[in-house]
Amino acid sequence: MLADLDRISALEGADIKDKSSTFRLEGVRERARDLAQNVFAPRAASIDTTEIYPWENCFALRDAGFMGMTIPKAYGGQGLGYREAVVLVEEVAKACGVTGRIAVEANMGAVGAIMAYGSEKQKKLAAELVLDGDKPAICITEPESGSAATDMTTRADKVGDGYVLNGKKHWITGGGVSRLHLIFSRVYENDQPQGIAGFIVVRGEPGAEGLSVGKREPTMGLRGIPETEIYLRDLHVPADMMLQPPSGIRKGFGDLMTAYNGQRVGAAAVALGLAVGAYEQAETFIQKREQFGRPISEFQGLQWMLADMSVQISAARALINEAVSGEGFPDKMKAAQAKLFTSEMAVNVTNNALQMHGAAGYSRNNPVERMVRDARMFTIGGGTAQVLRNVIASDLLGRKFPQTRDGYMSYPASQSPVDDLREKIK
């Protein structure tokens, strides 16, 4: 692996971005696969059992240039795109889902938003932390504000030269281990609402004492990365640490959520990696396992299962590649399609892989059992499968369908969504 790293690094002098896309992607894949198989795979079971955050894996990603690979070269990164990032994530997640998630958040999500919308000071701060091995935490979800993100109650009141934040976040990935936090909050000036903005806070730094970590959730899978509560109690954030999106505070929440499309595609890539890892385990097993005097791979029922799994994996990879085919953040529709299909595919494929192992798959000594549990999260976190279907349908029909109980009352009777649909059908 080190020889390959040296070979790829040497190309930086000739600017690796000028090389063919295929060469660049395959270079990332080769390096990531080597690291995953030789370093991450042997540690994966222990990470799951002990539920201890894998700092060693973070540092291995860092030393390989995979933490912050999407950060522009001007700030110390490699300036690579989401196409390279999803290749990295898939390969890593095949061996360890937890490390796959770390790779996502070190290249997408919060760091992507800061690099796109941040000031020079904010970009330099984020780059320094991430390139040193820190996995940023994006803080949106609250106890009573999950899918309905705009129901958040965390508030940032303008006071003097900054803002004072109060509220509670929940299901924050990396709580207690992440230093860089991007906190979404409602903004108020003179008690008047201004909109929703993001605030950059570094846990453990002077002035950040108002940020504390609450209880950790005992999760079904991905156990090596904590999901916690985050408390904000009179947390003072300087004005220059507010992330200013292009549309301003009043409309900027849309910009911040556009950046979150990258996180969704990254989650899809983790799910894809888990599915591929389980598929490869199953393919190997059924060719070695014998029953009734012959390998079980000779039974048509298992052959069809394997064939269906391969088709689903290929379709998911195609959707992910399509979502990252453009420049900048992935398109909302394409990101939603990729996340929806891949997350449900991963649940199906990992479960089928376990089934093909029989009783051996049900043992915690088998990595497929862990992959089943890890994959289950992705139809929930980062947008549930049901919410993503709403997103897709709204885009297909070219309109927003309110989800609140009285939402449809906001339409005049002659302009209700149902009437419009009836007219289209006619």
C-alpha positions, -999 to 999 in steps of 0.1 A, spaced: 0 0 0 28 24 9 44 19 -25 11 27 -42 7 58 -20 41 70 -30 33 63 -67 1 82 -66 16 110 -45 44 115 -69 18 123 -96 8 153 -76 37 171 -92 20 167 -125 -14 174 -110 -34 143 -105 -66 161 -115 -52 164 -150 -50 126 -153 -79 106 -167 -109 102 -145 -106 64 -147 -70 64 -135 -78 87 -106 -108 67 -94 -90 34 -97 -60 48 -79 -83 58 -50 -101 24 -51 -69 5 -51 -54 24 -21 -87 23 -2 -92 -15 -8 -57 -22 4 -62 -2 36 -96 -17 42 -86 -53 38 -53 -51 57 -61 -26 84 -98 -21 89 -112 -56 84 -92 -72 112 -104 -45 136 -141 -44 126 -154 -71 150 -136 -56 180 -149 -21 172 -184 -36 171 -180 -56 203 -162 -29 224 -182 0 210 -150 21 212 -144 48 186 -117 36 162 -91 64 165 -65 42 149 -86 39 118 -91 77 117 -53 82 118 -48 55 91 -73 74 69 -55 106 77 -21 92 69 -34 78 36 -47 112 26 -84 102 29 -94 126 57 -104 158 39 -96 145 4 -123 168 -9 -108 199 8 -93 222 -18 -55 222 -22 -54 258 -11 -64 246 24 -42 215 24 -65 189 9 -63 171 -24 -91 190 -41 -109 157 -52 -146 154 -57 -175 134 -46 -169 108 -73 -136 99 -56 -152 101 -21 -179 76 -28 -153 51 -42 -133 55 -10 -164 51 12 -177 20 -6 -143 2 -3 -139 11 34 -174 2 43 -170 -33 28 -146 -40 56 -160 -17 84 -192 3 83 -182 25 112 -150 36 94 -170 41 62 -192 66 81 -161 84 93 -149 87 58 -182 102 47 -182 129 73 -145 137 68 -153 145 32 -190 155 29 -217 170 51 -204 196 75 -170 200 59 -186 203 25 -209 231 36 -181 250 53 -158 247 22 -186 259 0 -201 287 21 -175 295 47 -152 325 52 -114 321 49 -112 318 86 -138 291 88 -123 271 59 -89 272 74 -102 261 108 -122 232 94 -94 221 71 -69 220 100 -91 199 122 -103 174 96 -69 169 80 -56 162 115 -81 133 118 -112 149 133 -146 137 121 -170 167 121 -204 165 137 -234 180 119 -260 189 145 -295 191 131 -318 166 148 -335 173 181 -357 152 204 -389 165 188 -374 175 155 -363 146 133 -377 144 98 -394 178 103 -361 196 106 -376 230 105 -394 223 138 -361 227 156 -363 248 187 -326 255 193 -322 293 193 -293 316 187 -299 351 202 -278 380 189 -259 394 219 -232 419 215 -205 407 191 -219 372 188 -247 348 194 -258 328 225 -271 294 217 -295 273 238 -311 240 230 -307 203 228 -297 181 199 -301 144 197 -287 115 176 -255 135 169 -231 111 152 -197 115 169 -209 132 200 -181 132 225 -154 124 199 -159 150 173 -143 184 178 -157 204 149 -195 209 152 -218 226 127 -249 234 147 -282 243 130 -302 269 150 -330 294 147 -316 330 148 -332 358 167 -323 395 169 -342 416 195 -364 385 199 -374 387 163 -369 355 142 -344 359 113 -342 323 99 -321 293 104 -283 293 102 -253 271 110 -228 279 137 -193 265 138 -181 254 173 -150 235 183 -156 213 213 -130 217 240 -118 251 229 -119 281 253 -154 297 250 -171 264 241 -179 254 276 -216 258 269 -215 227 247 -217 195 266 -223 159 256 -253 140 271 -262 104 271 -252 79 244 -278 58 227 -272 21 228 -275 14 190 -284 -18 171 -255 -14 147 -225 9 138 -217 6 175 -182 20 173 -194 55 166 -214 73 193 -249 87 188 -254 112 216 -273 141 230 -257 175 227 -266 203 252 -262 239 244 -264 261 275 -256 298 270 -230 288 244 -214 320 231 -204 318 194 -186 348 178 -204 363 149 -176 353 125 -184 317 133 -219 319 118 -219 301 85 -233 325 59 -250 307 30 -255 326 -3 -292 332 3 -287 348 37 -302 337 70 -338 341 60 -335 316 31 -302 300 39 -316 268 53 -322 256 18 -285 262 10 -274 243 41 -297 214 31 -283 214 -4 -249 207 11 -265 179 31 -273 161 -3 -236 151 -2 -241 135 31 -270 115 18 -250 102 -11 -222 94 13 -247 74 34 -257 55 3 -221 47 -4 -217 32 31 -248 11 25 -235 0 -8 -202 -11 7 -220 -31 34 -240 -48 7 -210 -56 -14 -191 -69 16 -220 -92 25 -224 -103 -11 -188 -113 -14 -189 -132 19 -220 -151 6 -205 -158 -28 -174 -174 -13 -194 -194 13 -218 -211 -11 -190 -223 -33 -172 -239 -4 -202 -252 17 -214 -286 7 -247 -302 15 -263 -333 0 -229 -342 -15 -223 -311 -35 -216 -274 -32 -247 -254 -23 -239 -230 -51 -253 -257 -75 -288 -252 -61 -308 -229 -83 -326 -212 -54 -293 -198 -41 -281 -190 -76 -312 -168 -82 -306 -151 -49 -270 -143 -58 -281 -131 -92 -307 -108 -78 -282 -94 -52 -257 -86 -79 -283 -68 -100 -294 -47 -70 -259 -38 -62 -251 -27 -97 -283 -6 -99 -274 11 -66 -239 18 -77 -253 33 -109 -276 56 -90 -248 68 -67 -225 74 -97 -253 94 -114 -258 115 -82 -221 125 -81 -216 129 -119 -219 167 -119 -200 194 -103 -206 208 -68 -232 193 -45 -253 164 -57 -288 172 -70 -315 168 -44 -336 144 -65 -306 122 -75 -293 121 -40 -327 111 -26 -331 83 -53 -296 70 -45 -301 70 -8 -336 55 -9 -328 26 -33 -294 18 -19 -305 18 18 -333 -6 11 -311 -27 -12 -285 -30 15 -311 -43 41 -323 -69 15 -288 -80 3 -272 -83 38 -302 -103 50 -301 -126 20 -263 -130 25 -270 -141 61 -297 -165 49 -273 -181 25 -249 -188 54 -276 -206 73 -269 -209 110 -233 -198 105 -247 -164 94 -266 -159 126 -234 -161 147 -217 -130 158 -185 -146 147 -196 -140 111 -191 -105 98 -223 -107 78 -243 -106 111 -227 -73 119 -233 -60 83 -271 -68 87 -272 -46 118 -251 -19 104 -272 -16 72 -304 -12 90 -296 23 100 -295 37 65 -333 35 59 -337 58 89 -307 82 94 -301 111 70 -337 110 58 -361 81 63 -371 60 33 -406 74 36 -395 110 37 -372 105 7 -402 91 -12 -420 124 -4 -390 143 -17 -389 124 -49 -426 126 -55 -426 164 -49 -398 168 -75 -416 146 -100 -448 165 -97 -431 199 -96 -446 211 -63 -443 209 -26 -468 188 -7 -472 200 29 -469 173 55 -485 192 84 -520 183 94 -535 216 81 -511 220 52 -536 214 25 -559 241 40 -533 266 27 -545 259 -9 -576 275 -22 -602 249 -31 -598 255 -68 -560 251 -65 -557 221 -43 -529 196 -52 -556 169 -56 -575 190 -81 -543 197 -101 -535 160 -102 -570 152 -115 -566 178 -142 -533 163 -153 -549 128 -154 -577 141 -176 
